[in-house]
Amino acid sequence: MAGRLDNKVAIITGAGCVGPGWGNGRAAAVMFAREGAKVFAVDKNRDSMDETLDRVRAEGGTVEPFSCDVTDSAAVADMVAACVSTFGRADILINNVGGSAAGGPVELAEDQWDRQIDYNLKSVYLTCKHVLPVMEAQGGGAVVNTASTSGIRWTGAAQVGYASSKAGVIQFSRVVAVQYAKRNIRVNTVVPGQMHTPMVEARLAGQRSGGDVDALLKTRLARIPLGFMGDGRDTAAAALFLASDEARFITGTEIVVDGGMSVRCD
């Protein structure tokens, strides 16, 4: 049976993960390969992609890893050139790189503010800067950027750099979607909520609950009307739909993946 992404080449940034399990990028790599895409898996930390590569290859998928700091323009240009050299084209770009830092404008150090903007927003700008000309030359493509519900509402903690940069990702995507619509390039955004990814144990619990993972999970779960937390596979499923031809008439919009959290009054 034909896959939804047969004959497509997908660049997936943040394809590694800070621990075992389903991060957004790892899940996207596995799911996209399962649907027939050739995956160009990108992460700054090559070792973090080992589980991703093993999972894809165990299912007979095609994946090629590439180490790249997506906040470095020259490195991103080299990465895109390597993808085209390896697979001949780039049909899909999935931007998954991101991370939060606690604090409002007073508490958050200025260098941390700069880092948040670079990590969460400039990374999207740079990958699009270098991938869009390739897509345009080959006649089209699809970009899916990953934002966060922190970019559309208060989600329980002051993290002004993260929230601002993720809001920027949403508007960036809308602007680029309109600019490139007549060039057959669609640009959309997935907006995950408080997912249970490996990031919770590896980083967030230390930032939010003194290292108490159970306490953090309980607090996050209480905000979700559906009564359970999704994981990277839920984010990846939304990205897969937006990247596929099933979404051929969808551009410049967002899919919120949060179990109903962002529409609650409390």
Residue frames relative to the residue before (quaternion, step in Angstrom):
aa qw qx qy qz dx dy dz
M 1.0000 0.0000 0.0000 0.0000 0.00 0.00 0.00
A 0.5068 -0.6694 0.4551 0.2967 3.55 -0.94 0.91
G 0.3912 -0.7037 0.5440 0.2362 3.53 -1.12 0.71
R 0.6154 -0.5805 0.3938 0.3594 3.55 -1.20 0.44
L 0.7698 0.2939 -0.1671 0.5413 3.60 1.20 -0.40
D 0.1973 0.8030 -0.5387 0.1616 3.58 1.11 0.56
N 0.8453 0.1554 -0.1555 0.4870 3.56 -1.08 0.89
K 0.5506 0.5801 -0.4102 0.4382 3.60 1.23 0.35
V 0.2360 -0.7270 0.6249 0.1591 3.52 -1.26 0.58
A 0.0987 -0.8229 0.5596 0.0008 3.56 -0.70 1.12
I 0.2168 -0.7236 0.6425 0.1286 3.54 -0.88 1.03
I 0.0254 -0.7975 0.6024 -0.0239 3.58 -0.70 1.08
T 0.1703 -0.7932 0.5779 0.0887 3.58 -0.47 1.18
G 0.7653 0.2769 -0.2480 0.5255 3.55 -1.14 0.62
A 0.2782 0.8085 -0.4763 0.2051 3.57 1.13 0.71
G 0.5890 0.5358 -0.3773 0.4730 3.56 1.28 -0.07
C 0.2416 -0.7563 0.5863 0.1607 3.56 -1.26 -0.27
V 0.5276 -0.6631 0.4361 0.3029 3.58 -1.11 0.67
G 0.8011 0.0330 -0.0243 0.5971 3.58 1.28 -0.11
P 0.6857 -0.4597 0.3381 0.4518 3.58 -1.25 0.01
G 0.6086 0.5529 -0.4161 0.3884 3.55 -1.14 0.65
W 0.6599 -0.5555 0.3834 0.3302 3.50 -1.37 -0.18
G 0.0564 -0.7497 0.6589 -0.0244 3.51 -0.28 1.34
N 0.6913 -0.4934 0.3205 0.4194 3.57 -1.23 0.34
G 0.7070 0.4701 -0.2753 0.4509 3.58 0.82 -0.96
R 0.6429 0.5136 -0.3265 0.4651 3.58 0.95 -0.83
A 0.6646 0.5025 -0.3070 0.4600 3.57 0.89 -0.90
A 0.6424 0.5159 -0.3288 0.4616 3.58 0.98 -0.81
A 0.6462 0.5262 -0.3319 0.4420 3.60 0.88 -0.86
V 0.6825 0.4789 -0.2862 0.4722 3.57 0.88 -0.95
M 0.6954 0.4885 -0.2794 0.4470 3.58 0.83 -0.98
F 0.6643 0.4986 -0.3096 0.4629 3.58 0.95 -0.84
A 0.6455 0.5066 -0.3190 0.4742 3.58 0.98 -0.82
R 0.6201 0.5546 -0.3294 0.4465 3.56 1.03 -0.80
E 0.7186 0.4156 -0.2330 0.5065 3.57 1.14 -0.70
G 0.7126 -0.5190 0.2385 0.4073 3.58 1.20 0.46
A 0.5146 0.6503 -0.4288 0.3584 3.61 1.22 -0.08
K 0.3534 -0.6330 0.6315 0.2749 3.50 -1.31 0.46
V 0.2070 -0.8285 0.5167 0.0614 3.56 -0.53 1.23
F 0.1552 -0.7308 0.6594 0.0839 3.52 -0.95 1.01
A 0.1478 -0.8425 0.5176 0.0208 3.53 -0.07 1.40
V 0.0813 -0.8299 0.5512 -0.0298 3.56 -0.60 1.19
D 0.2133 0.7461 -0.6168 0.1320 3.55 -1.00 0.85
K 0.5629 -0.5947 0.4530 0.3527 3.55 -1.15 0.58
N 0.7480 0.3272 -0.1690 0.5522 3.56 1.05 -0.82
R 0.3484 -0.7755 0.4890 0.1951 3.57 -0.24 1.25
D 0.6611 0.5305 -0.3197 0.4234 3.60 0.90 -0.89
S 0.6214 0.5676 -0.3503 0.4111 3.59 1.09 -0.62
M 0.6519 0.5206 -0.3142 0.4531 3.59 1.25 -0.26
D 0.4074 0.7463 -0.4666 0.2438 3.62 1.21 -0.14
E 0.6851 0.4682 -0.2955 0.4734 3.59 0.83 -0.93
T 0.6083 0.5538 -0.3444 0.4525 3.57 1.05 -0.75
L 0.6862 0.4819 -0.2815 0.4665 3.57 0.82 -1.01
D 0.6465 0.5230 -0.3220 0.4525 3.58 0.95 -0.85
R 0.6670 0.5039 -0.3115 0.4519 3.59 0.92 -0.87
V 0.6571 0.5036 -0.3149 0.4641 3.59 0.93 -0.88
R 0.7127 0.4656 -0.2673 0.4514 3.57 0.78 -1.00
A 0.5947 0.5721 -0.3625 0.4331 3.58 1.12 -0.60
E 0.7143 0.4055 -0.2417 0.5166 3.57 1.18 -0.56
G 0.5822 -0.6192 0.3619 0.3830 3.57 1.27 0.20
G 0.4437 0.7126 -0.4405 0.3183 3.57 1.23 0.31
T 0.4368 -0.6749 0.5335 0.2627 3.52 -1.34 0.29
V 0.1445 0.7876 -0.5827 0.1389 3.57 -0.70 1.08
E 0.0833 -0.7702 0.6315 0.0316 3.54 -1.09 0.82
P 0.2804 -0.7858 0.5259 0.1651 3.63 -0.64 1.04
F 0.0044 0.7771 -0.6294 -0.0040 3.55 -1.22 0.54
S 0.3099 -0.7513 0.5575 0.1692 3.57 -0.85 1.01
C 0.1768 0.7908 -0.5598 0.1733 3.57 -0.74 1.05
D 0.2933 -0.6926 0.6316 0.1881 3.52 -1.14 0.79
V 0.2455 -0.8277 0.4888 0.1254 3.58 -0.23 1.26
T 0.5714 0.5273 -0.4212 0.4670 3.60 1.21 0.37
D 0.6307 0.4962 -0.3084 0.5109 3.59 1.34 0.06
S 0.4073 -0.7622 0.4458 0.2333 3.58 -0.37 1.24
A 0.6647 0.5009 -0.3152 0.4559 3.59 0.88 -0.88
A 0.6460 0.5142 -0.3173 0.4664 3.57 1.03 -0.80
V 0.6458 0.5087 -0.3209 0.4702 3.59 1.00 -0.77
A 0.6252 0.5286 -0.3388 0.4636 3.60 0.97 -0.79
D 0.6533 0.5014 -0.3084 0.4762 3.58 0.98 -0.84
M 0.6393 0.5374 -0.3253 0.4436 3.58 0.99 -0.82
V 0.6748 0.4844 -0.2992 0.4695 3.58 0.87 -0.94
A 0.6361 0.5210 -0.3239 0.4681 3.58 0.99 -0.82
A 0.6461 0.5180 -0.3169 0.4624 3.59 1.01 -0.78
C 0.6243 0.5294 -0.3395 0.4633 3.59 1.02 -0.75
V 0.6773 0.4824 -0.2927 0.4722 3.58 0.88 -0.96
S 0.6363 0.5248 -0.3242 0.4633 3.59 1.03 -0.76
T 0.6982 0.4796 -0.2645 0.4610 3.57 1.03 -0.86
F 0.8417 0.1959 -0.0485 0.5008 3.56 0.75 -1.07
G 0.5456 -0.6763 0.3691 0.3298 3.59 1.26 -0.06
R 0.8078 0.0393 0.0035 0.5881 3.59 1.21 -0.29
A 0.1811 -0.7393 0.6259 0.1699 3.57 -1.35 -0.12
D 0.1317 -0.8407 0.5247 0.0230 3.55 -0.23 1.31
I 0.7963 0.1787 -0.0372 0.5768 3.55 1.09 -0.80
L 0.0717 -0.7566 0.6477 0.0529 3.55 -1.10 0.79
I 0.0540 -0.7756 0.6289 0.0019 3.55 -0.78 1.09
N 0.1538 -0.7985 0.5795 0.0541 3.58 -0.59 1.17
N 0.0175 0.8336 -0.5479 0.0684 3.56 -0.46 1.26
V 0.4799 0.6815 -0.4470 0.3248 3.59 1.22 -0.09
G 0.3720 0.7200 -0.5329 0.2433 3.57 -0.97 0.83
G 0.0996 0.7811 -0.6128 0.0658 3.52 -1.31 0.31
S 0.4028 -0.7474 0.4921 0.1926 3.55 -1.15 0.65
A 0.1143 -0.7378 0.6568 0.1060 3.50 -1.38 0.33
A 0.4558 -0.7184 0.4600 0.2541 3.55 -0.85 0.98
G 0.6350 0.5790 -0.4024 0.3155 3.53 -1.27 0.47
G 0.3971 -0.6669 0.5802 0.2468 3.50 -1.27 0.63
P 0.7765 -0.3728 0.2209 0.4574 3.58 -1.24 -0.10
V 0.6519 0.4937 -0.3280 0.4730 3.62 1.10 -0.52
E 0.7335 0.4440 -0.2421 0.4541 3.58 0.83 -0.99
L 0.6769 0.5032 -0.2978 0.4471 3.58 0.99 -0.79
A 0.4127 -0.7189 0.5032 0.2443 3.58 -0.67 1.09
E 0.6157 -0.5891 0.3753 0.3647 3.55 -1.09 0.71
D 0.6591 0.4952 -0.3293 0.4604 3.61 0.94 -0.74
Q 0.6211 0.5262 -0.3373 0.4729 3.57 1.16 -0.57
W 0.5906 0.5471 -0.3538 0.4761 3.58 1.10 -0.68
D 0.6654 0.5003 -0.2999 0.4659 3.57 0.87 -0.98
R 0.6490 0.5253 -0.3088 0.4554 3.56 0.98 -0.87
Q 0.6472 0.5206 -0.3231 0.4535 3.59 0.96 -0.82
I 0.6573 0.4971 -0.3116 0.4730 3.58 0.94 -0.86
D 0.6639 0.5008 -0.3068 0.4629 3.58 0.92 -0.87
Y 0.7127 0.4898 -0.2646 0.4269 3.54 0.76 -1.10
N 0.7874 0.3626 -0.1724 0.4678 3.57 0.82 -1.00
L 0.7978 0.3017 -0.1359 0.5040 3.59 1.01 -0.75
K 0.6746 0.4799 -0.3121 0.4661 3.60 0.81 -0.91
S 0.5910 0.5786 -0.3644 0.4280 3.58 1.06 -0.67
V 0.6510 0.4995 -0.3055 0.4831 3.59 1.04 -0.79
Y 0.6270 0.5368 -0.3204 0.4648 3.56 0.99 -0.87
L 0.7085 0.4764 -0.2807 0.4385 3.60 0.79 -0.97
T 0.6611 0.4840 -0.3337 0.4662 3.60 0.87 -0.78
C 0.6486 0.4974 -0.3237 0.4766 3.59 0.97 -0.79
K 0.6054 0.5797 -0.3512 0.4172 3.59 0.97 -0.85
H 0.7791 0.3563 -0.1776 0.4843 3.57 0.90 -0.92
V 0.6810 0.4779 -0.3006 0.4664 3.62 1.12 -0.49
L 0.6131 0.5957 -0.3635 0.3705 3.62 0.93 -0.81
P 0.6498 0.4998 -0.3557 0.4488 3.67 0.85 -0.68
V 0.6146 0.5315 -0.3441 0.4704 3.60 1.09 -0.66
M 0.6659 0.4988 -0.3017 0.4655 3.57 0.89 -0.92
E 0.6541 0.5155 -0.3169 0.4539 3.56 0.92 -0.89
A 0.6667 0.5147 -0.3046 0.4448 3.59 0.92 -0.87
Q 0.7344 0.4053 -0.2387 0.4893 3.58 1.05 -0.69
G 0.6431 -0.5942 0.2929 0.3842 3.59 1.29 0.13
G 0.8170 -0.1923 0.0888 0.5362 3.60 1.17 0.24
G 0.0862 0.7885 -0.6068 0.0509 3.51 -1.35 0.05
A 0.3068 -0.7322 0.5760 0.1949 3.53 -1.34 -0.05
V 0.1288 -0.7712 0.6218 0.0464 3.54 -0.98 0.97
V 0.0229 -0.7688 0.6389 0.0129 3.56 -0.98 0.88
N 0.1383 -0.7973 0.5861 0.0411 3.55 -0.63 1.18
T 0.3279 -0.7423 0.5541 0.1857 3.56 -1.10 0.70
A 0.1021 -0.7820 0.6140 0.0336 3.57 -0.68 1.12
S 0.3628 -0.6963 0.5549 0.2751 3.59 -0.96 -0.85
T 0.5671 -0.5736 0.4521 0.3809 3.56 -1.17 0.48
S 0.5271 0.6087 -0.4191 0.4195 3.60 1.21 -0.27
G 0.6451 0.5281 -0.3128 0.4551 3.58 1.21 -0.41
I 0.7486 0.3565 -0.2161 0.5156 3.58 1.27 -0.12
R 0.8073 0.0214 -0.0207 0.5894 3.62 1.23 -0.22
W 0.6073 -0.4999 0.4523 0.4203 3.54 -1.36 0.09
T 0.0997 -0.8327 0.5439 0.0302 3.59 -0.78 0.98
G 0.7861 -0.3940 0.1678 0.4457 3.56 1.08 0.66
A 0.7956 0.1451 -0.0910 0.5811 3.60 1.21 -0.20
A 0.4770 -0.6449 0.5128 0.3058 3.54 -1.15 0.68
Q 0.2163 0.7336 -0.6132 0.1973 3.56 -0.59 1.20
V 0.0878 -0.8881 0.4496 0.0376 3.49 0.75 1.21
G 0.6322 0.5293 -0.3407 0.4518 3.59 1.04 -0.65
Y 0.6633 0.5000 -0.2880 0.4766 3.54 0.96 -0.91
A 0.6757 0.5003 -0.2977 0.4522 3.56 0.82 -0.99
S 0.6730 0.5016 -0.2968 0.4554 3.57 0.91 -0.92
S 0.6889 0.4784 -0.2909 0.4603 3.58 0.89 -0.89
K 0.6669 0.4859 -0.3112 0.4716 3.59 1.01 -0.71
A 0.5854 0.5221 -0.3689 0.4986 3.59 1.15 -0.52
G 0.6299 0.5443 -0.3187 0.4533 3.55 1.07 -0.77
V 0.6081 0.5523 -0.3490 0.4509 3.58 1.04 -0.73
I 0.6496 0.5238 -0.3187 0.4495 3.58 0.94 -0.87
Q 0.7187 0.4297 -0.2663 0.4775 3.60 0.79 -0.94
F 0.5672 0.5718 -0.3708 0.4624 3.58 1.10 -0.65
S 0.6764 0.5038 -0.2915 0.4513 3.57 0.85 -0.97
R 0.6471 0.5230 -0.3237 0.4505 3.58 0.96 -0.82
V 0.6690 0.5039 -0.3010 0.4560 3.57 0.89 -0.94
V 0.6878 0.4741 -0.2861 0.4694 3.58 0.84 -0.94
A 0.5957 0.5764 -0.3576 0.4301 3.59 1.08 -0.68
V 0.6835 0.4663 -0.2893 0.4813 3.57 0.89 -0.88
Q 0.6468 0.5386 -0.3218 0.4336 3.58 0.91 -0.90
Y 0.8016 0.3278 -0.1442 0.4788 3.58 0.88 -0.93
A 0.3680 0.7627 -0.4759 0.2376 3.61 1.22 0.05
K 0.7152 0.4415 -0.2607 0.4750 3.59 0.87 -0.90
R 0.6371 0.4878 -0.3333 0.4950 3.57 1.29 -0.02
N 0.5073 -0.6928 0.3817 0.3421 3.56 1.33 0.37
I 0.5279 0.5724 -0.4398 0.4476 3.56 1.08 0.79
R 0.1808 -0.7885 0.5829 0.0756 3.56 -0.67 1.14
V 0.0817 -0.7878 0.6103 0.0157 3.57 -1.06 0.82
N 0.0961 0.7964 -0.5863 0.1130 3.57 -0.66 1.13
T 0.3259 -0.7493 0.5518 0.1666 3.55 -1.30 0.25
V 0.2280 -0.7062 0.6507 0.1611 3.53 -1.16 0.74
V 0.1548 -0.7944 0.5858 0.0421 3.56 -0.89 1.00
P 0.1090 -0.8209 0.5578 0.0556 3.62 0.04 1.22
G 0.3743 -0.6953 0.5661 0.2366 3.51 -1.26 0.53
Q 0.7774 -0.3222 0.2450 0.4814 3.56 -1.07 -0.70
M 0.0538 -0.8435 0.5323 -0.0468 3.49 0.25 1.41
H 0.3836 -0.6727 0.5696 0.2756 3.55 -1.25 0.43
T 0.1303 0.7671 -0.6061 0.1651 3.52 -0.03 1.38
P 0.6985 -0.4585 0.3206 0.4462 3.63 -1.20 0.17
M 0.5279 0.6396 -0.4028 0.3873 3.59 1.22 -0.39
V 0.5753 0.6037 -0.3846 0.3958 3.61 1.10 -0.63
E 0.7299 0.4089 -0.2372 0.4938 3.57 0.77 -1.02
A 0.7095 0.5016 -0.2734 0.4126 3.57 0.89 -0.93
R 0.8514 0.1324 -0.0171 0.5073 3.59 0.92 -0.79
L 0.7240 0.4956 -0.2892 0.3828 3.58 0.65 -1.08
A 0.6205 0.5528 -0.3617 0.4226 3.58 0.96 -0.76
G 0.6511 0.5153 -0.3132 0.4610 3.58 1.02 -0.74
Q 0.6751 0.4923 -0.2894 0.4671 3.58 1.07 -0.73
R 0.8144 0.3506 -0.1257 0.4450 3.57 0.89 -0.97
S 0.8405 0.1517 -0.0371 0.5188 3.62 0.93 -0.76
G 0.6020 -0.6108 0.3534 0.3737 3.57 1.07 0.68
G 0.7056 -0.4626 0.2547 0.4725 3.55 1.17 0.59
D 0.5364 0.6185 -0.4037 0.4084 3.59 1.29 -0.04
V 0.2647 -0.8051 0.5133 0.1354 3.59 -0.07 1.32
D 0.6590 0.5229 -0.3202 0.4357 3.60 0.88 -0.90
A 0.6466 0.5157 -0.3200 0.4621 3.58 0.99 -0.81
L 0.6541 0.5040 -0.3154 0.4676 3.57 0.96 -0.82
L 0.6593 0.5101 -0.3140 0.4544 3.58 0.90 -0.90
K 0.6415 0.5263 -0.3253 0.4535 3.58 0.99 -0.80
T 0.6547 0.5110 -0.3076 0.4643 3.59 0.96 -0.86
R 0.6803 0.4891 -0.2874 0.4641 3.57 0.91 -0.93
L 0.6533 0.5316 -0.3127 0.4391 3.56 0.95 -0.89
A 0.6273 0.5685 -0.3343 0.4142 3.58 1.03 -0.78
R 0.6590 0.5184 -0.3090 0.4489 3.60 1.17 -0.45
I 0.6797 0.5358 -0.2724 0.4204 3.59 1.19 -0.44
P 0.4046 -0.7480 0.4690 0.2383 3.64 -0.44 1.14
L 0.6560 0.5194 -0.3394 0.4298 3.63 0.95 -0.69
G 0.4640 -0.7400 0.4017 0.2752 3.58 1.23 -0.24
F 0.7471 0.2306 -0.2230 0.5822 3.57 1.21 0.36
M 0.4275 -0.6885 0.5208 0.2684 3.55 -1.24 0.42
G 0.3886 -0.6860 0.5630 0.2478 3.52 -1.06 0.79
D 0.2634 -0.7351 0.5872 0.2129 3.54 -1.31 -0.09
G 0.8027 -0.3201 0.1940 0.4644 3.57 -1.26 -0.19
R 0.5883 0.5852 -0.3737 0.4146 3.58 1.12 -0.51
D 0.6338 0.5220 -0.3337 0.4631 3.58 1.10 -0.62
T 0.6255 0.5117 -0.3195 0.4948 3.57 1.07 -0.76
A 0.6775 0.5048 -0.2899 0.4496 3.57 0.89 -0.95
A 0.6254 0.5437 -0.3457 0.4402 3.61 1.01 -0.73
A 0.6480 0.4952 -0.3150 0.4855 3.58 1.02 -0.77
A 0.6505 0.5102 -0.3133 0.4673 3.58 0.98 -0.83
L 0.6219 0.5472 -0.3346 0.4493 3.57 1.03 -0.80
F 0.6469 0.5095 -0.3202 0.4684 3.59 0.90 -0.87
L 0.7015 0.4759 -0.2803 0.4503 3.58 0.82 -0.99
A 0.6769 0.4881 -0.2906 0.4681 3.59 1.10 -0.63
S 0.6537 0.5469 -0.3054 0.4246 3.57 1.17 -0.56
D 0.6411 -0.5313 0.3938 0.3894 3.55 -1.31 0.25
E 0.4906 0.6426 -0.4370 0.3942 3.59 1.22 -0.15
A 0.7191 0.3878 -0.2230 0.5318 3.58 1.21 -0.56
R 0.2023 0.8411 -0.4860 0.1242 3.59 1.17 0.53
F 0.7398 0.3723 -0.2114 0.5190 3.60 1.17 -0.56
I 0.6019 0.5489 -0.3458 0.4657 3.57 1.24 0.40
T 0.2593 0.7381 -0.5958 0.1816 3.56 -0.76 1.08
G 0.8104 0.2911 -0.2144 0.4611 3.54 -1.20 0.57
T 0.6531 0.4922 -0.3251 0.4748 3.56 1.12 0.57
E 0.3984 -0.7134 0.5354 0.2136 3.54 -1.36 0.03
I 0.1788 -0.7090 0.6632 0.1597 3.53 -1.30 0.51
V 0.2322 -0.7686 0.5853 0.1132 3.56 -0.68 1.15
V 0.0894 -0.7942 0.6010 -0.0064 3.57 -0.74 1.12
D 0.3749 0.7659 -0.4326 0.2927 3.59 0.29 1.22
G 0.5352 -0.6614 0.4017 0.3386 3.60 1.17 0.34
G 0.6834 -0.4948 0.2762 0.4603 3.56 1.22 0.44
M 0.3919 0.7703 -0.4494 0.2262 3.58 1.27 -0.10
S 0.7398 0.4655 -0.2618 0.4091 3.59 0.75 -1.00
V 0.6769 0.4682 -0.3129 0.4741 3.63 1.20 -0.12
R 0.4654 0.6632 -0.4545 0.3701 3.59 1.26 0.19
C 0.4846 -0.6603 0.4928 0.2938 3.55 -1.20 0.53
D 0.7557 0.3651 -0.2063 0.5031 3.61 1.06 -0.62
